[in-house]
Amino acid sequence: MIRKLLVVAAAVAMPASALAAVTAVGSSGIAGAAVKTYTTMSCAITGSVTFAKPGLSYDGSLSAASVSKAKSSATATGAACGKVSATDPTGTVNTTKNTITSPSTDCNVPPTPPATNPPVCTHETVTKHYAYDTASSLASAGVSSIVTSLGPTGIKLIDNKNAVVGQVTEAGTSSVLPDTSCGANVGFELQGNTNITGLTYDLLLCIVGDTGTTGPDTSGTTGSFYTDYLDASGGDTLITIATGIFGGSSELNFTFS
């Protein structure tokens, strides 16, 4: 009881200026905590996308799974493009990794005219009757697979050393054709709002190079993704594209209004 009276007496005797200071600290959170700021900025993008093994080809491949999965790894570099950490004390690098899931074609289900099942379906077995990674599927289902895979969670990005989440929507996702944003290359573009009010993003992924399957046999790839993709889509059965390499005009832009 005596202690409680002393506490009350001390509070009454406290100067008004001191009371104001206590209120200010309480409303702003922990004293000395850094204030997060978001800004308009740009980051250079490198990285790659690894297609489901063995890779994209004219015929495609067969699997027991009803979906195939590609792994994308995009690294953003530049001032304030990464979070400050023990491994990146200056906050200049951030790598975003995502899995893109695409539905495979069930060779046992008659296709809807005028579509036809991939030629590889002629080799189906009782257990392996799902066709995937035909070269043409990247153009026909690439955008929808990105939206379906990333739409529910968004894409993790860094703006001014702060983690943000970019929304992935059908309206904000598109394929990029040659002689547009990626120059002579193809790619994909994701853009839209983030979880921060007033902050929008634009992620351009230009696929400028490629590799074939591992080992001495590069499966007919030339190092130019667009060239190899066109040839594989056109019927060249000697090409298998294992990875696509991001580069060229690839970049991440943030706009804060």
Helices and strands as residue ranges (DSSP letters): H 2-13, H 16-27, E 41-50, E 56-57, E 61-63, E 67-77, E 93-103, E 105-106, G 119-123, E 130-132, H 137-150, E 155-159, E 162-166, E 173-176, E 186-193, E 199-211, H 225-233, E 240-241, E 243-246, E 251-256
